[in-house]
Amino acid sequence: MGMRRKLCFTLLLLSVLVLSASLTLANTPQLKSCRGQCKEEFKDRQKKQCLQKCEDDYRQNRRENSYMNEINEPGSDQGQEEDENPYVFESHHFLSKVKTDHGRILSIPKFDRRSKLLRGIRRYRVAILQLNPETVFTPTHFDASCILFVSSGQGTINEIHEDRRDSFKLEKGVLFRLRAGTTFSIVNHHQREKLNIIQLLRTVNNEGQFEPFFLAAGSNPESFFTTFSSEILEAALKTSKGELQRLFSRREQGQGVFVKASKEQIRALSDREESGGIWPFRSQSRGTFRLFKQHSTQSNNFGKLYEADHDDYPPLEEENLSVSYANISRNAMVSPYYNGEATKIAVVTDGDGYFEMACPHVSKSWDGEQQQQEGRSGVTYHKIRSAIKTGSVFIVPAGHPVVMVSSNRGNLEIVCFEVNAKHNVRYMLAGKKNLVKKMEGEEKELTFDAKREVVDQVFGNQDEEFFLQGPKWRQQPGRGRAYE
């Protein structure tokens, strides 16, 4: 009898522990946000799959959270923890709009669902479009305008209009603006390499909400044609109900809008002459822009920066955006700086490292309540510090000083979309052209409570500009690696 009581007590204790862990998991802001996004954007079976993915990815992320410990100094103030950081999105935050054997569309949650601190960019979404080799993304349109950046691979994008069809070549570094509602298809003609496209979408219906509208026939996802009643389609297409049913039910389940094509089909869709020529020798509203064909705006032994604004690529003016690509060398960093008016939406395309940012808004409870107490005396700056790696997305609001550092494993490559870019000015805080060097001597003395010669020495030591030698990498006993 005693043994049976002990067994019952043990089972009861285990049940309480499991229930407690489940309740703790359910109350985390990250999981709440992910679940809320699933309920808002998906229905039925897709919603169940999305909810399950939220829990699986969150648990996996907790298990893999050791990397953050590698870059924080032992015993130091680690700043905002990665799990509590409203400015960073990792792979477990991404939601699958479409996922098939031959390609997928992923998107991060709405910015203002992640945190009220991101309400200023709530009209925008980041999505990833990925095509496997020799695959066609069949004709589709979005209810959002879109700037596409090719992060890897080669292919062709085709715009389909009532009076014409335009084709443009895609390769790493290509920018392309797609107007809301434009029907397009994409071909990955490479035999071995995937085609990866990063998209910044500006929504035109519900703020922060975008949807793809698939022309293709199938059940997962379905064609928007199938939502119309049969009598409407019969009248519109002058075709019998039987023929329509056969046409719209031919696609195999799982094939979806990403279709594996034959070499002949790939060749026919890819070998078209590019429309409109190369920028700037083409129409002002059409065509691609090859970012890496331009001269770098910053370059030294520690990195290269390529930039495009509305003067380089006029479609960016309509979107009020600029785009840049930073290739930070191994063990290097971007000098501390801030943007006057533009908010930076950054996507890591390759490599790993970390970033630090000064922020007056965040606190340990960022999940939905107002972060800043209006009217309080004094300002406290919190250090936002987070590991970043391939696939990470991070946000730098206007006015927030930031620095990005590459690891000792290789280069760190980041594409940045800067929102509200038209009148933006970048202010450097270190390096050869930092703003402190432009101050009057009296300003330096009053600002730092030190002799101007001391200030000049500190802010005049650095001879490099924009890209700098990074912090030294050292081994910490018993702690793995850290920066010093």
BAMI-394901 format. One line per field, with one value per residue (C-alpha): residue number from 1; y, x, z; chain; residue in one letter. Coordinates in nm, 3 decimals. Layout:
residues N
k: [NUM,...]
py: [Y,...]
px: [X,...]
pz: [Z,...]
c: [A,...]
r: [A,...]
This chain:
residues 484
k: [1,2,3,4,5,6,7,8,9,10,11,12,13,14,15,16,17,18,19,20,21,22,23,24,25,26,27,28,29,30,31,32,33,34,35,36,37,38,39,40,41,42,43,44,45,46,47,48,49,50,51,52,53,54,55,56,57,58,59,60,61,62,63,64,65,66,67,68,69,70,71,72,73,74,75,76,77,78,79,80,81,82,83,84,85,86,87,88,89,90,91,92,93,94,95,96,97,98,99,100,101,102,103,104,105,106,107,108,109,110,111,112,113,114,115,116,117,118,119,120,121,122,123,124,125,126,127,128,129,130,131,132,133,134,135,136,137,138,139,140,141,142,143,144,145,146,147,148,149,150,151,152,153,154,155,156,157,158,159,160,161,162,163,164,165,166,167,168,169,170,171,172,173,174,175,176,177,178,179,180,181,182,183,184,185,186,187,188,189,190,191,192,193,194,195,196,197,198,199,200,201,202,203,204,205,206,207,208,209,210,211,212,213,214,215,216,217,218,219,220,221,222,223,224,225,226,227,228,229,230,231,232,233,234,235,236,237,238,239,240,241,242,243,244,245,246,247,248,249,250,251,252,253,254,255,256,257,258,259,260,261,262,263,264,265,266,267,268,269,270,271,272,273,274,275,276,277,278,279,280,281,282,283,284,285,286,287,288,289,290,291,292,293,294,295,296,297,298,299,300,301,302,303,304,305,306,307,308,309,310,311,312,313,314,315,316,317,318,319,320,321,322,323,324,325,326,327,328,329,330,331,332,333,334,335,336,337,338,339,340,341,342,343,344,345,346,347,348,349,350,351,352,353,354,355,356,357,358,359,360,361,362,363,364,365,366,367,368,369,370,371,372,373,374,375,376,377,378,379,380,381,382,383,384,385,386,387,388,389,390,391,392,393,394,395,396,397,398,399,400,401,402,403,404,405,406,407,408,409,410,411,412,413,414,415,416,417,418,419,420,421,422,423,424,425,426,427,428,429,430,431,432,433,434,435,436,437,438,439,440,441,442,443,444,445,446,447,448,449,450,451,452,453,454,455,456,457,458,459,460,461,462,463,464,465,466,467,468,469,470,471,472,473,474,475,476,477,478,479,480,481,482,483,484]
py: [0.000,0.237,0.172,0.246,0.577,0.678,0.595,0.799,1.092,1.077,1.073,1.365,1.563,1.498,1.609,1.933,1.999,1.936,2.158,2.431,2.415,2.430,2.734,2.906,2.835,2.960,3.289,3.385,3.697,3.541,3.242,3.464,3.679,3.379,3.219,3.546,3.582,3.224,3.288,3.613,3.491,3.124,2.907,2.547,2.299,2.566,2.738,2.414,2.354,2.711,2.685,2.361,2.518,2.809,2.571,2.347,2.639,2.812,2.500,2.446,2.806,2.767,2.464,2.646,2.967,2.894,3.117,3.430,3.323,3.315,3.688,3.831,3.916,3.713,3.911,4.207,4.368,4.165,4.418,4.307,3.927,3.778,3.614,3.950,4.163,4.330,4.444,4.100,3.825,3.480,3.169,3.054,3.380,3.319,3.196,2.981,3.142,2.855,2.552,2.279,2.032,2.282,2.618,2.829,3.178,3.278,3.601,3.751,3.859,4.207,4.450,4.610,4.265,4.195,4.522,4.860,5.009,4.908,5.083,5.330,5.057,4.865,4.906,4.692,4.318,4.115,3.794,3.534,3.370,3.057,2.843,2.509,2.440,2.416,2.537,2.784,3.003,3.021,3.348,3.525,3.875,4.037,4.299,4.494,4.676,4.507,4.569,4.245,4.181,3.867,3.733,3.425,3.234,3.320,3.330,3.531,3.732,3.784,4.059,3.986,4.281,4.307,4.458,4.316,4.078,4.201,3.975,4.063,3.864,3.798,3.745,3.816,4.187,4.267,4.503,4.496,4.690,4.506,4.718,4.599,4.380,4.302,3.939,3.787,3.455,3.359,3.093,2.939,2.800,2.682,2.306,2.297,2.633,2.766,3.112,3.320,3.654,3.890,4.101,4.420,4.462,4.780,4.683,4.869,4.722,4.636,4.780,4.509,4.243,4.105,3.803,3.629,3.559,3.240,3.197,2.835,2.541,2.313,2.237,2.346,2.634,2.672,2.899,3.212,3.112,2.824,3.063,3.187,2.998,2.762,2.964,3.277,3.094,2.928,3.268,3.453,3.190,3.051,2.703,2.412,2.321,1.983,2.133,2.389,2.120,1.918,2.224,2.342,1.998,1.881,1.996,1.730,1.801,1.924,2.062,2.392,2.714,2.597,2.359,2.146,2.214,2.031,2.169,2.267,2.458,2.631,2.729,2.867,3.079,3.200,3.270,3.575,3.904,4.129,4.407,4.769,4.723,4.798,5.086,5.381,5.317,5.214,5.330,5.522,5.285,4.944,4.717,4.591,4.760,4.573,4.698,4.522,4.670,5.014,5.158,5.091,5.404,5.288,5.047,4.953,4.642,4.598,4.596,4.729,4.919,4.941,5.184,5.277,5.562,5.728,5.896,5.555,5.367,5.598,5.340,5.374,5.733,5.617,5.377,5.635,5.374,5.333,4.998,4.915,4.607,4.586,4.319,4.338,4.158,3.892,4.044,4.389,4.623,4.909,5.230,5.348,5.578,5.668,5.766,6.101,6.001,5.652,5.328,5.042,4.696,4.469,4.108,3.899,3.716,3.539,3.501,3.571,3.823,4.058,4.411,4.662,4.953,5.228,5.249,5.468,5.275,4.907,4.751,4.396,4.385,4.489,4.271,4.516,4.783,5.132,5.109,5.470,5.651,5.986,6.279,6.095,6.282,6.169,5.932,5.580,5.414,5.037,4.834,4.616,4.337,4.033,3.762,3.768,3.504,3.410,3.469,3.709,4.025,4.323,4.674,4.998,5.291,5.643,5.824,5.505,5.469,5.123,4.914,4.580,4.336,4.030,3.714,3.554,3.284,3.493,3.793,3.924,4.031,4.238,4.389,4.693,4.857,5.209,5.334,5.709,5.764,6.078,6.333,6.096,6.186,5.935,6.067,5.893,5.874,5.736,5.717,5.974,6.187,6.162,6.450,6.524,6.640,6.906,7.059,7.387,7.362,7.518,7.266,6.980,7.116,7.178,6.844,6.616,6.829,6.784,6.987,7.008,6.853,6.541,6.518,6.570,6.294,6.041,6.117,6.173,5.844,5.648,5.688,5.456,5.550,5.355,5.005,4.958,4.689,4.504,4.405,4.144,3.787,3.598,3.267,3.284,3.000,2.777,3.011,2.953,3.271,3.635,3.974,4.212]
px: [0.000,0.289,0.454,0.127,0.088,0.443,0.377,0.054,0.229,0.513,0.268,0.076,0.397,0.504,0.161,0.186,0.535,0.424,0.118,0.333,0.580,0.295,0.144,0.483,0.535,0.186,0.244,0.564,0.516,0.692,0.457,0.153,0.255,0.315,-0.017,-0.202,-0.050,-0.154,-0.513,-0.521,-0.365,-0.466,-0.775,-0.855,-0.575,-0.315,-0.391,-0.337,-0.008,0.100,0.013,0.206,0.504,0.496,0.538,0.795,1.008,0.991,1.110,1.385,1.496,1.520,1.745,1.967,2.002,2.364,2.507,2.405,2.630,2.929,2.921,2.837,3.115,3.113,2.960,2.867,2.532,2.417,2.158,1.823,1.811,1.758,1.430,1.299,1.424,1.145,1.388,1.509,1.335,1.491,1.395,1.141,0.947,0.888,0.546,0.493,0.257,0.321,0.548,0.584,0.849,0.982,0.966,0.820,0.710,0.796,0.710,0.782,0.484,0.336,0.578,0.327,0.213,0.568,0.586,0.414,0.761,0.747,0.419,0.606,0.673,0.347,0.263,0.563,0.634,0.945,0.906,1.140,1.065,1.270,1.267,1.442,1.653,1.462,1.141,0.876,0.675,0.353,0.163,0.058,-0.009,0.016,-0.210,0.105,0.381,0.715,1.088,1.271,1.639,1.808,2.033,2.152,2.088,1.989,1.662,1.405,1.105,0.816,0.556,0.228,0.013,-0.297,-0.101,0.250,0.481,0.811,1.101,1.402,1.709,1.773,2.111,2.266,2.243,1.953,1.679,1.332,1.014,0.686,0.370,0.075,-0.157,0.092,0.077,0.424,0.604,0.962,1.186,1.490,1.681,1.984,2.032,2.175,2.140,1.832,1.699,1.649,1.466,1.416,1.100,1.001,0.627,0.426,0.066,-0.218,-0.531,-0.506,-0.193,0.069,-0.154,-0.068,-0.184,-0.071,-0.342,-0.261,-0.377,-0.260,-0.495,-0.457,-0.574,-0.274,-0.281,-0.597,-0.655,-0.861,-1.069,-1.219,-1.388,-1.626,-1.949,-1.960,-2.225,-2.007,-1.705,-1.916,-2.046,-1.714,-1.506,-1.782,-1.682,-1.885,-1.880,-1.723,-1.431,-1.375,-1.370,-1.116,-0.894,-0.897,-0.841,-0.546,-0.265,-0.133,-0.158,0.174,0.287,0.108,0.236,0.598,0.624,0.919,0.961,1.133,1.453,1.262,1.002,1.273,1.455,1.140,1.056,1.414,1.557,1.344,1.517,1.525,1.268,1.374,1.752,1.979,1.921,1.936,1.879,1.515,1.172,1.174,0.921,1.033,1.331,1.593,1.886,2.215,2.347,2.683,2.757,2.781,3.087,3.089,3.020,3.250,3.542,3.854,4.019,3.735,3.437,3.240,2.913,2.685,2.393,2.100,1.853,1.594,1.865,2.010,1.682,1.377,1.115,1.263,1.134,0.772,0.833,1.035,1.309,1.680,1.862,2.214,2.432,2.714,2.984,3.169,3.504,3.593,3.667,3.552,3.267,3.054,3.138,2.874,2.624,2.257,2.004,1.830,1.491,1.509,1.425,1.650,1.505,1.810,1.830,2.145,2.214,2.535,2.766,2.721,2.811,2.614,2.481,2.447,2.204,2.124,1.750,1.557,1.231,1.270,1.229,1.217,0.845,0.815,0.519,0.243,0.250,0.383,0.758,0.839,0.690,0.594,0.687,0.935,1.251,1.573,1.641,1.780,1.941,1.918,2.177,2.014,2.261,2.181,2.353,2.267,2.322,2.206,1.831,1.814,1.606,1.666,1.523,1.709,1.469,1.562,1.787,1.910,2.292,2.392,2.699,2.731,3.019,3.125,3.255,3.597,3.442,3.402,3.235,2.897,2.670,2.357,2.099,1.922,1.594,1.569,1.211,1.139,1.466,1.394,1.547,1.755,2.107,2.353,2.550,2.881,2.985,3.336,3.586,3.763,3.451,3.265,3.042,3.230,3.527,3.299,3.211,3.357,3.621,3.388,3.116,3.359,3.464,3.107,2.980,3.249,3.370,3.724,3.981,3.925,4.269,4.161,3.838,4.026,4.269,3.995,3.776,4.070,4.254,4.058,4.192,3.943,3.594,3.267,3.425,3.666,3.876,3.640,3.678,3.944,3.824,3.945,3.887,3.720,3.804,3.502,3.276,3.353,3.420,3.348,3.439,3.658]
pz: [0.000,0.087,-0.249,-0.431,-0.242,-0.332,-0.698,-0.699,-0.531,-0.786,-1.078,-0.926,-0.879,-1.238,-1.363,-1.165,-1.301,-1.661,-1.614,-1.458,-1.746,-1.998,-1.827,-1.816,-2.185,-2.269,-2.091,-2.271,-2.487,-2.785,-2.792,-2.738,-3.033,-3.259,-3.169,-3.221,-3.566,-3.655,-3.551,-3.747,-4.072,-4.110,-4.096,-4.004,-4.085,-4.165,-3.834,-3.639,-3.818,-3.748,-3.376,-3.345,-3.522,-3.275,-2.981,-3.152,-3.268,-2.932,-2.748,-3.005,-2.967,-2.589,-2.640,-2.888,-2.689,-2.596,-2.872,-2.684,-2.397,-2.632,-2.702,-2.361,-2.119,-1.796,-1.514,-1.733,-1.796,-2.092,-2.198,-2.330,-2.346,-2.690,-2.586,-2.461,-2.749,-2.948,-3.217,-3.331,-3.530,-3.568,-3.767,-3.507,-3.554,-3.926,-4.039,-4.348,-4.597,-4.839,-4.801,-5.064,-5.178,-5.434,-5.259,-4.983,-4.875,-4.519,-4.341,-4.002,-3.788,-3.808,-3.649,-3.412,-3.296,-3.186,-2.991,-2.978,-3.015,-3.383,-3.468,-3.689,-3.946,-3.905,-4.276,-4.369,-4.366,-4.441,-4.639,-4.789,-5.125,-5.191,-5.507,-5.544,-5.856,-6.188,-6.027,-6.142,-5.906,-6.105,-6.173,-5.852,-5.724,-5.381,-5.224,-5.134,-5.319,-5.288,-5.315,-5.395,-5.325,-5.458,-5.182,-5.375,-5.696,-6.051,-6.236,-6.428,-6.311,-6.553,-6.514,-6.692,-6.799,-7.017,-7.305,-7.258,-7.078,-6.928,-6.834,-6.618,-6.519,-6.151,-5.984,-5.645,-5.564,-5.798,-5.678,-5.831,-5.750,-5.792,-5.783,-5.576,-5.779,-6.058,-6.170,-6.187,-6.210,-6.120,-6.274,-6.106,-6.404,-6.207,-6.185,-5.831,-5.654,-5.477,-5.560,-5.244,-5.258,-4.964,-4.989,-4.811,-4.860,-4.804,-4.740,-4.912,-4.749,-4.381,-4.221,-4.189,-4.345,-4.689,-4.883,-5.203,-5.461,-5.652,-6.008,-6.023,-5.982,-5.681,-5.330,-5.122,-5.175,-5.377,-5.675,-5.607,-5.913,-5.715,-5.470,-5.742,-5.794,-6.091,-6.276,-6.254,-6.399,-6.669,-6.782,-6.750,-6.933,-7.161,-7.052,-6.916,-6.548,-6.622,-6.813,-6.539,-6.270,-6.468,-6.522,-6.161,-6.008,-6.219,-5.992,-5.757,-5.386,-5.251,-5.587,-5.527,-5.683,-5.685,-5.979,-6.085,-6.458,-6.741,-6.892,-7.205,-7.003,-6.799,-7.116,-7.278,-6.973,-6.912,-7.257,-7.329,-7.405,-7.099,-7.119,-7.118,-7.102,-6.809,-6.566,-6.629,-7.001,-6.966,-6.856,-6.527,-6.368,-6.493,-6.462,-6.221,-6.051,-6.006,-5.674,-5.695,-6.039,-5.877,-5.705,-5.332,-5.126,-4.844,-4.878,-4.683,-4.540,-4.294,-4.529,-4.824,-4.843,-5.148,-5.142,-5.365,-5.320,-5.543,-5.752,-5.836,-5.874,-5.912,-5.798,-5.448,-5.436,-5.461,-5.173,-4.971,-4.926,-4.966,-4.980,-4.873,-4.849,-4.594,-4.625,-4.292,-4.290,-4.036,-3.692,-3.810,-3.724,-3.854,-3.669,-3.420,-3.594,-3.608,-3.875,-3.842,-3.986,-4.136,-3.956,-4.065,-4.134,-4.162,-4.283,-4.236,-4.563,-4.457,-4.159,-3.791,-3.523,-3.303,-3.278,-2.996,-2.982,-2.731,-2.664,-2.416,-2.456,-2.367,-2.027,-1.898,-1.980,-2.342,-2.441,-2.512,-2.239,-2.300,-2.248,-2.169,-1.875,-2.016,-1.797,-1.577,-1.486,-1.649,-1.936,-1.904,-2.204,-2.224,-2.409,-2.673,-2.750,-2.961,-3.157,-3.528,-3.792,-4.141,-4.153,-3.857,-3.899,-3.672,-3.649,-3.574,-3.514,-3.621,-3.377,-3.206,-3.205,-3.330,-3.409,-3.591,-3.534,-3.733,-3.565,-3.606,-3.827,-4.141,-4.303,-4.192,-4.481,-4.420,-4.656,-4.511,-4.612,-4.473,-4.434,-4.449,-4.632,-4.836,-4.598,-4.389,-4.274,-4.128,-3.829,-3.754,-3.387,-3.442,-3.725,-3.937,-3.997,-3.666,-3.562,-3.238,-3.446,-3.599,-3.263,-3.145,-2.873,-2.616,-2.704,-2.647,-2.308,-2.193,-2.326,-2.181,-1.888,-2.019,-2.201,-2.575,-2.633,-2.443,-2.642,-2.969,-2.881,-2.801,-3.102,-3.336,-3.279,-3.541,-3.895,-4.065,-4.182,-4.142,-4.131,-3.840,-3.676,-3.440,-3.074,-3.004,-2.983,-2.682,-2.504,-2.163,-1.920,-1.883,-2.077,-2.441,-2.634,-2.565,-2.702,-2.505]
c: [A,A,A,A,A,A,A,A,A,A,A,A,A,A,A,A,A,A,A,A,A,A,A,A,A,A,A,A,A,A,A,A,A,A,A,A,A,A,A,A,A,A,A,A,A,A,A,A,A,A,A,A,A,A,A,A,A,A,A,A,A,A,A,A,A,A,A,A,A,A,A,A,A,A,A,A,A,A,A,A,A,A,A,A,A,A,A,A,A,A,A,A,A,A,A,A,A,A,A,A,A,A,A,A,A,A,A,A,A,A,A,A,A,A,A,A,A,A,A,A,A,A,A,A,A,A,A,A,A,A,A,A,A,A,A,A,A,A,A,A,A,A,A,A,A,A,A,A,A,A,A,A,A,A,A,A,A,A,A,A,A,A,A,A,A,A,A,A,A,A,A,A,A,A,A,A,A,A,A,A,A,A,A,A,A,A,A,A,A,A,A,A,A,A,A,A,A,A,A,A,A,A,A,A,A,A,A,A,A,A,A,A,A,A,A,A,A,A,A,A,A,A,A,A,A,A,A,A,A,A,A,A,A,A,A,A,A,A,A,A,A,A,A,A,A,A,A,A,A,A,A,A,A,A,A,A,A,A,A,A,A,A,A,A,A,A,A,A,A,A,A,A,A,A,A,A,A,A,A,A,A,A,A,A,A,A,A,A,A,A,A,A,A,A,A,A,A,A,A,A,A,A,A,A,A,A,A,A,A,A,A,A,A,A,A,A,A,A,A,A,A,A,A,A,A,A,A,A,A,A,A,A,A,A,A,A,A,A,A,A,A,A,A,A,A,A,A,A,A,A,A,A,A,A,A,A,A,A,A,A,A,A,A,A,A,A,A,A,A,A,A,A,A,A,A,A,A,A,A,A,A,A,A,A,A,A,A,A,A,A,A,A,A,A,A,A,A,A,A,A,A,A,A,A,A,A,A,A,A,A,A,A,A,A,A,A,A,A,A,A,A,A,A,A,A,A,A,A,A,A,A,A,A,A,A,A,A,A,A,A,A,A,A,A,A,A,A,A,A,A,A,A,A,A,A,A,A,A,A,A,A,A,A,A,A,A,A,A,A,A,A,A,A,A,A,A,A,A,A,A,A,A,A,A]
r: [M,G,M,R,R,K,L,C,F,T,L,L,L,L,S,V,L,V,L,S,A,S,L,T,L,A,N,T,P,Q,L,K,S,C,R,G,Q,C,K,E,E,F,K,D,R,Q,K,K,Q,C,L,Q,K,C,E,D,D,Y,R,Q,N,R,R,E,N,S,Y,M,N,E,I,N,E,P,G,S,D,Q,G,Q,E,E,D,E,N,P,Y,V,F,E,S,H,H,F,L,S,K,V,K,T,D,H,G,R,I,L,S,I,P,K,F,D,R,R,S,K,L,L,R,G,I,R,R,Y,R,V,A,I,L,Q,L,N,P,E,T,V,F,T,P,T,H,F,D,A,S,C,I,L,F,V,S,S,G,Q,G,T,I,N,E,I,H,E,D,R,R,D,S,F,K,L,E,K,G,V,L,F,R,L,R,A,G,T,T,F,S,I,V,N,H,H,Q,R,E,K,L,N,I,I,Q,L,L,R,T,V,N,N,E,G,Q,F,E,P,F,F,L,A,A,G,S,N,P,E,S,F,F,T,T,F,S,S,E,I,L,E,A,A,L,K,T,S,K,G,E,L,Q,R,L,F,S,R,R,E,Q,G,Q,G,V,F,V,K,A,S,K,E,Q,I,R,A,L,S,D,R,E,E,S,G,G,I,W,P,F,R,S,Q,S,R,G,T,F,R,L,F,K,Q,H,S,T,Q,S,N,N,F,G,K,L,Y,E,A,D,H,D,D,Y,P,P,L,E,E,E,N,L,S,V,S,Y,A,N,I,S,R,N,A,M,V,S,P,Y,Y,N,G,E,A,T,K,I,A,V,V,T,D,G,D,G,Y,F,E,M,A,C,P,H,V,S,K,S,W,D,G,E,Q,Q,Q,Q,E,G,R,S,G,V,T,Y,H,K,I,R,S,A,I,K,T,G,S,V,F,I,V,P,A,G,H,P,V,V,M,V,S,S,N,R,G,N,L,E,I,V,C,F,E,V,N,A,K,H,N,V,R,Y,M,L,A,G,K,K,N,L,V,K,K,M,E,G,E,E,K,E,L,T,F,D,A,K,R,E,V,V,D,Q,V,F,G,N,Q,D,E,E,F,F,L,Q,G,P,K,W,R,Q,Q,P,G,R,G,R,A,Y,E]
